[in-house]
Amino acid sequence: MLASQPSGGAAHKARKAMTDILPRPHLAVFSQDEKRKALMKEIAFRREVFARRVLRKQMTPHEAKYQIAIFEAILEDYKS
């Protein structure tokens, strides 16, 4: 654990604070349009990040294209 991370009771309080702020996943209901927009944003983000990783040789171009293709396939499910 990093020195800057809370431990013990402080960690529990920090997690509790976050769960009180964030919606419960099982209670959240998202429309098809919200899901589609989130996927489009994620794909754009991944394109930027993966391009940098390819330039730094941290990822192959094939791997980057494959990972993006997965999200594009999921996006197609929400477009129909």
N, CA, C and O atoms as a MOPAC input file, in Angstrom:
PM7 MOZYME 1SCF
protein

 N      0.84600 1    -1.17600 1     0.00000 1
 C      0.00000 1     0.00000 1     0.00000 1
 C      0.89200 1     1.24000 1     0.00000 1
 O      1.92400 1     1.27500 1     0.67000 1
 N      0.49100 1     2.22700 1    -0.74100 1
 C      1.25100 1     3.46700 1    -0.78400 1
 C      1.02000 1     4.27000 1     0.48400 1
 O     -0.02400 1     4.15800 1     1.12800 1
 N      1.99800 1     5.07100 1     0.82900 1
 C      1.88900 1     5.89000 1     2.03700 1
 C      0.72600 1     6.87300 1     1.94000 1
 O      0.13000 1     7.23200 1     2.95500 1
 N      0.40100 1     7.30800 1     0.72200 1
 C     -0.66900 1     8.29200 1     0.55800 1
 C     -2.05800 1     7.66400 1     0.61700 1
 O     -3.05400 1     8.38300 1     0.69500 1
 N     -2.13800 1     6.32600 1     0.58200 1
 C     -3.43700 1     5.67000 1     0.63700 1
 C     -3.87900 1     5.49000 1     2.08300 1
 O     -3.07900 1     5.12600 1     2.94400 1
 N     -5.15100 1     5.74500 1     2.34100 1
 C     -5.62800 1     5.55300 1     3.70200 1
 C     -5.64000 1     4.07000 1     4.06400 1
 O     -5.81100 1     3.21800 1     3.19300 1
 N     -5.46100 1     3.76700 1     5.33100 1
 C     -5.48300 1     2.37300 1     5.75900 1
 C     -6.46000 1     2.21900 1     6.90900 1
 O     -6.85800 1     3.19700 1     7.54200 1
 N     -6.83700 1     0.98400 1     7.16700 1
 C     -7.70800 1     0.69500 1     8.29500 1
 C     -9.03100 1     1.42000 1     8.21300 1
 O     -9.70600 1     1.39600 1     7.18400 1
 N     -9.39900 1     2.07200 1     9.32000 1
 C    -10.67700 1     2.77300 1     9.40400 1
 C    -10.80900 1     3.89500 1     8.38700 1
 O    -11.89500 1     4.14200 1     7.86200 1
 N     -9.70200 1     4.57200 1     8.11200 1
 C     -9.73600 1     5.67000 1     7.14100 1
 C    -10.06400 1     5.14300 1     5.74900 1
 O    -10.79700 1     5.78500 1     4.99700 1
 N     -9.52000 1     3.97300 1     5.40300 1
 C     -9.79500 1     3.37400 1     4.09300 1
 C    -11.27300 1     3.01900 1     3.98600 1
 O    -11.90200 1     3.25400 1     2.95500 1
 N    -11.81700 1     2.45800 1     5.04700 1
 C    -13.23600 1     2.09800 1     5.04600 1
 C    -14.10700 1     3.34100 1     4.87600 1
 O    -15.06700 1     3.32500 1     4.10500 1
 N    -13.78000 1     4.41000 1     5.58500 1
 C    -14.54400 1     5.65200 1     5.47900 1
 C    -14.45900 1     6.23600 1     4.06700 1
 O    -15.44600 1     6.75100 1     3.54200 1
 N    -13.25900 1     6.15100 1     3.44900 1
 C    -13.08500 1     6.67200 1     2.09400 1
 C    -13.93800 1     5.86500 1     1.10500 1
 O    -14.59200 1     6.44200 1     0.23600 1
 N    -13.93000 1     4.53400 1     1.23800 1
 C    -14.74900 1     3.69300 1     0.35200 1
 C    -16.23100 1     3.97900 1     0.56300 1
 O    -16.99200 1     4.06100 1    -0.40100 1
 N    -16.64000 1     4.13100 1     1.80800 1
 C    -18.04400 1     4.41300 1     2.11400 1
 C    -18.45700 1     5.74900 1     1.50900 1
 O    -19.55400 1     5.87200 1     0.96400 1
 N    -17.58900 1     6.74400 1     1.60200 1
 C    -17.89400 1     8.05400 1     1.03100 1
 C    -18.09900 1     7.94200 1    -0.47500 1
 O    -19.01000 1     8.56200 1    -1.02500 1
 N    -17.25800 1     7.15600 1    -1.14700 1
 C    -17.38800 1     6.99400 1    -2.59600 1
 C    -18.67100 1     6.25300 1    -2.95900 1
 O    -19.33100 1     6.60800 1    -3.93500 1
 N    -19.03000 1     5.23500 1    -2.19400 1
 C    -20.25400 1     4.49800 1    -2.50900 1
 C    -21.48800 1     5.34200 1    -2.24900 1
 O    -22.52300 1     5.13200 1    -2.88100 1
 N    -21.39600 1     6.29500 1    -1.32600 1
 C    -22.52300 1     7.18600 1    -1.08500 1
 C    -22.67700 1     8.19100 1    -2.22400 1
 O    -23.78700 1     8.64200 1    -2.50700 1
 N    -21.56600 1     8.54600 1    -2.88000 1
 C    -21.59100 1     9.51900 1    -3.97500 1
 C    -22.01100 1     8.85800 1    -5.27500 1
 O    -22.86000 1     9.38100 1    -5.99700 1
 N    -21.41500 1     7.69900 1    -5.57800 1
 C    -21.65100 1     7.03100 1    -6.84800 1
 C    -22.94800 1     6.23400 1    -6.80600 1
 O    -23.29900 1     5.67300 1    -5.76900 1
 N    -23.67300 1     6.18100 1    -7.94500 1
 C    -24.90700 1     5.39600 1    -7.95600 1
 C    -24.59200 1     3.90400 1    -7.84400 1
 O    -23.54300 1     3.45400 1    -8.30400 1
 N    -25.46400 1     3.16700 1    -7.25800 1
 C    -25.29300 1     1.72800 1    -7.15300 1
 C    -25.48100 1     1.11800 1    -8.54500 1
 O    -26.50300 1     1.36800 1    -9.18500 1
 N    -24.51600 1     0.32200 1    -9.02700 1
 C    -24.62600 1    -0.24600 1   -10.37900 1
 C    -25.92000 1    -1.01400 1   -10.60200 1
 O    -26.49900 1    -0.94400 1   -11.68600 1
 N    -26.37900 1    -1.73900 1    -9.60500 1
 C    -27.59700 1    -2.52400 1    -9.79500 1
 C    -28.86300 1    -1.66400 1    -9.78900 1
 O    -29.93600 1    -2.14300 1   -10.15500 1
 N    -28.74700 1    -0.41400 1    -9.38200 1
 C    -29.90100 1     0.48100 1    -9.38500 1
 C    -29.88600 1     1.43700 1   -10.57700 1
 O    -30.91300 1     2.02800 1   -10.91000 1
 N    -28.72700 1     1.59100 1   -11.21900 1
 C    -28.60000 1     2.52400 1   -12.33200 1
 C    -29.22800 1     1.92400 1   -13.59100 1
 O    -28.99600 1     0.76200 1   -13.92300 1
 N    -30.01500 1     2.72800 1   -14.27300 1
 C    -30.62300 1     2.31200 1   -15.52800 1
 C    -30.21100 1     3.33900 1   -16.57400 1
 O    -30.45300 1     4.53600 1   -16.42600 1
 N    -29.58100 1     2.84100 1   -17.63500 1
 C    -29.10600 1     3.72600 1   -18.68300 1
 C    -29.85200 1     3.43300 1   -19.97900 1
 O    -30.14300 1     2.27900 1   -20.29300 1
 N    -30.15200 1     4.47400 1   -20.71700 1
 C    -30.83500 1     4.30200 1   -21.99700 1
 C    -29.84200 1     3.79300 1   -23.04100 1
 O    -28.62800 1     3.86600 1   -22.85100 1
 N    -30.36900 1     3.28900 1   -24.12200 1
 C    -29.52600 1     2.82900 1   -25.22400 1
 C    -28.65600 1     3.98200 1   -25.73900 1
 O    -27.48400 1     3.79200 1   -26.06500 1
 N    -29.25100 1     5.17900 1   -25.80500 1
 C    -28.52100 1     6.34400 1   -26.29300 1
 C    -27.37200 1     6.71200 1   -25.35200 1
 O    -26.28700 1     7.06400 1   -25.81500 1
 N    -27.59700 1     6.63300 1   -24.04000 1
 C    -26.53400 1     6.92200 1   -23.07100 1
 C    -25.39400 1     5.91200 1   -23.20400 1
 O    -24.22100 1     6.28000 1   -23.13800 1
 N    -25.74300 1     4.65000 1   -23.39100 1
 C    -24.73100 1     3.61400 1   -23.56000 1
 C    -23.93800 1     3.84100 1   -24.84400 1
 O    -22.71500 1     3.70100 1   -24.86400 1
 N    -24.65200 1     4.19500 1   -25.91800 1
 C    -23.98600 1     4.44400 1   -27.20400 1
 C    -23.01200 1     5.61400 1   -27.09300 1
 O    -21.88100 1     5.53200 1   -27.57400 1
 N    -23.44800 1     6.69600 1   -26.46400 1
 C    -22.58000 1     7.87200 1   -26.30200 1
 C    -21.35800 1     7.54700 1   -25.43800 1
 O    -20.25300 1     8.00600 1   -25.72700 1
 N    -21.55500 1     6.76300 1   -24.38600 1
 C    -20.43300 1     6.37700 1   -23.52300 1
 C    -19.43100 1     5.52800 1   -24.29700 1
 O    -18.22200 1     5.69700 1   -24.13500 1
 N    -19.91500 1     4.63000 1   -25.12600 1
 C    -19.01100 1     3.80400 1   -25.93400 1
 C    -18.25600 1     4.64300 1   -26.95800 1
 O    -17.06800 1     4.41700 1   -27.18900 1
 N    -18.93200 1     5.60400 1   -27.56900 1
 C    -18.25200 1     6.47300 1   -28.53600 1
 C    -17.13900 1     7.26300 1   -27.85500 1
 O    -16.05500 1     7.43200 1   -28.41300 1
 N    -17.41200 1     7.73800 1   -26.65900 1
 C    -16.40300 1     8.48300 1   -25.89800 1
 C    -15.23100 1     7.56800 1   -25.53300 1
 O    -14.07200 1     7.96800 1   -25.63400 1
 N    -15.53600 1     6.35600 1   -25.11600 1
 C    -14.49800 1     5.38400 1   -24.75200 1
 C    -13.62300 1     5.02700 1   -25.95600 1
 O    -12.40300 1     4.92000 1   -25.83200 1
 N    -14.24700 1     4.84600 1   -27.11000 1
 C    -13.49000 1     4.51900 1   -28.32500 1
 C    -12.55000 1     5.66800 1   -28.68500 1
 O    -11.38800 1     5.43700 1   -29.01800 1
 N    -13.04300 1     6.89200 1   -28.61900 1
 C    -12.19400 1     8.05300 1   -28.92200 1
 C    -11.01700 1     8.12600 1   -27.94900 1
 O     -9.88500 1     8.39000 1   -28.35400 1
 N    -11.29100 1     7.89100 1   -26.66500 1
 C    -10.23200 1     7.89700 1   -25.65500 1
 C     -9.19500 1     6.82200 1   -25.94800 1
 O     -7.99400 1     7.08500 1   -25.90700 1
 N     -9.66000 1     5.61200 1   -26.24200 1
 C     -8.73700 1     4.51600 1   -26.51800 1
 C     -7.89200 1     4.78700 1   -27.76300 1
 O     -6.71200 1     4.43700 1   -27.79400 1
 N     -8.47300 1     5.39900 1   -28.77700 1
 C     -7.69000 1     5.72900 1   -29.98400 1
 C     -6.51600 1     6.64500 1   -29.63600 1
 O     -5.40100 1     6.44700 1   -30.11800 1
 N     -6.77500 1     7.63800 1   -28.80600 1
 C     -5.70600 1     8.56100 1   -28.40200 1
 C     -4.64100 1     7.85300 1   -27.56900 1
 O     -3.44600 1     7.97000 1   -27.84100 1
 N     -5.08300 1     7.12700 1   -26.56700 1
 C     -4.15100 1     6.44800 1   -25.66600 1
 C     -3.36200 1     5.37000 1   -26.39300 1
 O     -2.14500 1     5.27600 1   -26.23400 1
 N     -4.04700 1     4.55900 1   -27.18600 1
 C     -3.36600 1     3.46100 1   -27.87900 1
 C     -2.37300 1     3.97800 1   -28.91000 1
 O     -1.33500 1     3.35700 1   -29.13500 1
 N     -2.68300 1     5.11700 1   -29.54400 1
 C     -1.73300 1     5.70400 1   -30.49900 1
 C     -0.42100 1     6.05000 1   -29.79000 1
 O      0.66200 1     5.79000 1   -30.31500 1
 N     -0.52500 1     6.62900 1   -28.61100 1
 C      0.68400 1     6.93800 1   -27.83500 1
 C      1.42200 1     5.65900 1   -27.43200 1
 O      2.65000 1     5.60100 1   -27.49600 1
 N      0.67800 1     4.65000 1   -27.02300 1
 C      1.30800 1     3.39000 1   -26.61400 1
 C      2.02200 1     2.71600 1   -27.78000 1
 O      3.08900 1     2.12900 1   -27.59800 1
 N      1.44700 1     2.79400 1   -28.96400 1
 C      2.09700 1     2.21800 1   -30.14800 1
 C      3.38700 1     2.97300 1   -30.44000 1
 O      4.41400 1     2.35900 1   -30.72900 1
 N      3.34200 1     4.30000 1   -30.36700 1
 C      4.55000 1     5.09300 1   -30.61100 1
 C      5.65500 1     4.77400 1   -29.60900 1
 O      6.83500 1     4.79000 1   -29.95700 1
 N      5.27600 1     4.48700 1   -28.36900 1
 C      6.25600 1     4.16500 1   -27.32100 1
 C      6.64700 1     2.68600 1   -27.31700 1
 O      7.42800 1     2.24100 1   -26.47600 1
 N      6.09300 1     1.93500 1   -28.26700 1
 C      6.36400 1     0.48700 1   -28.36400 1
 C      5.83700 1    -0.28000 1   -27.14700 1
 O      6.35300 1    -1.34500 1   -26.80900 1
 N      4.82200 1     0.25900 1   -26.50000 1
 C      4.19400 1    -0.41900 1   -25.36400 1
 C      3.03800 1    -1.30500 1   -25.82500 1
 O      2.48700 1    -2.08800 1   -25.05100 1
 N      2.68400 1    -1.16400 1   -27.10300 1
 C      1.56200 1    -1.91400 1   -27.66400 1
 C      1.81000 1    -2.03800 1   -29.15700 1
 O      2.33800 1    -1.11800 1   -29.78100 1
 N      1.43400 1    -3.16400 1   -29.72800 1
 C      1.60200 1    -3.32600 1   -31.17600 1
 C      0.41500 1    -2.68200 1   -31.88900 1
 O     -0.66500 1    -2.56500 1   -31.31000 1
 N      0.60600 1    -2.26500 1   -33.14100 1
 C     -0.52800 1    -1.69800 1   -33.88800 1
 C     -1.68400 1    -2.70300 1   -34.00300 1
 O     -2.85300 1    -2.32300 1   -33.93200 1
 N     -1.34900 1    -3.97700 1   -34.18000 1
 C     -2.39000 1    -5.00100 1   -34.29000 1
 C     -3.20300 1    -5.08600 1   -33.00300 1
 O     -4.43100 1    -5.15800 1   -33.04700 1
 N     -2.52700 1    -5.07800 1   -31.86300 1
 C     -3.20700 1    -5.14800 1   -30.57000 1
 C     -4.12400 1    -3.94400 1   -30.36700 1
 O     -5.24500 1    -4.08900 1   -29.88100 1
 N     -3.64700 1    -2.75700 1   -30.73900 1
 C     -4.44700 1    -1.53700 1   -30.59600 1
 C     -5.70700 1    -1.62100 1   -31.45900 1
 O     -6.80700 1    -1.31700 1   -30.99600 1
 N     -5.53800 1    -2.03500 1   -32.71100 1
 C     -6.68800 1    -2.15200 1   -33.61500 1
 C     -7.68200 1    -3.19000 1   -33.11300 1
 O     -8.89300 1    -2.99000 1   -33.20200 1
 N     -7.17100 1    -4.29500 1   -32.58800 1
 C     -8.02500 1    -5.36000 1   -32.06900 1
 C     -8.85500 1    -4.87000 1   -30.88000 1
 O    -10.06100 1    -5.11000 1   -30.81700 1
 N     -8.20500 1    -4.18500 1   -29.94500 1
 C     -8.91300 1    -3.69200 1   -28.76300 1
 C     -9.99000 1    -2.67100 1   -29.13900 1
 O    -11.08300 1    -2.68000 1   -28.57100 1
 N     -9.68500 1    -1.80600 1   -30.08300 1
 C    -10.66600 1    -0.81300 1   -30.52900 1
 C    -11.80100 1    -1.49400 1   -31.28000 1
 O    -12.96000 1    -1.10000 1   -31.14700 1
 N    -11.47800 1    -2.50600 1   -32.06100 1
 C    -12.50800 1    -3.23700 1   -32.82100 1
 C    -13.53000 1    -3.89500 1   -31.89700 1
 O    -14.71100 1    -3.97400 1   -32.23300 1
 N    -13.08600 1    -4.36000 1   -30.75200 1
 C    -14.01100 1    -4.96200 1   -29.78500 1
 C    -15.06500 1    -3.93800 1   -29.36900 1
 O    -16.25800 1    -4.24100 1   -29.36200 1
 N    -14.63100 1    -2.73700 1   -29.02600 1
 C    -15.57500 1    -1.71100 1   -28.59300 1
 C    -16.45000 1    -1.23100 1   -29.74800 1
 O    -17.61600 1    -0.89700 1   -29.54100 1
 N    -15.89700 1    -1.19500 1   -30.96300 1
 C    -16.70400 1    -0.81700 1   -32.11900 1
 C    -17.78700 1    -1.86100 1   -32.38000 1
 O    -18.89600 1    -1.51100 1   -32.78300 1
 N    -17.47900 1    -3.14000 1   -32.15400 1
 C    -18.47800 1    -4.19900 1   -32.31900 1
 C    -19.58100 1    -4.05700 1   -31.27900 1
 O    -20.75600 1    -4.24900 1   -31.59300 1
 N    -19.21700 1    -3.72600 1   -30.05500 1
 C    -20.20900 1    -3.51600 1   -29.00100 1
 C    -21.08900 1    -2.31300 1   -29.35900 1
 O    -22.30600 1    -2.34600 1   -29.17400 1
 N    -20.46100 1    -1.25900 1   -29.87100 1
 C    -21.20900 1    -0.06300 1   -30.27600 1
 C    -22.24000 1    -0.40000 1   -31.34100 1
 O    -23.35400 1     0.12300 1   -31.31300 1
 N    -21.88300 1    -1.26300 1   -32.27300 1
 C    -22.83100 1    -1.66600 1   -33.32900 1
 C    -24.08000 1    -2.31800 1   -32.72300 1
 O    -25.18200 1    -2.16100 1   -33.24800 1
 N    -23.90500 1    -3.04700 1   -31.62400 1
 C    -25.05300 1    -3.66600 1   -30.96500 1
 C    -26.04000 1    -2.62100 1   -30.45300 1
 O    -27.24700 1    -2.86200 1   -30.42900 1
 N    -25.52700 1    -1.46000 1   -30.04200 1
 C    -26.38800 1    -0.41500 1   -29.52100 1
 C    -26.96900 1     0.48200 1   -30.60900 1
 O    -27.90100 1     1.24400 1   -30.34900 1
 N    -26.43600 1     0.40100 1   -31.81000 1
 C    -26.94500 1     1.21300 1   -32.90700 1
 C    -28.16800 1     0.56500 1   -33.54900 1
 O    -28.98200 1     1.25000 1   -34.16800 1
 N    -28.29900 1    -0.75400 1   -33.40300 1
 C    -29.44200 1    -1.42700 1   -34.05400 1
 C    -30.66800 1    -1.49300 1   -33.19200 1
 O    -31.69200 1    -2.02900 1   -33.61600 1

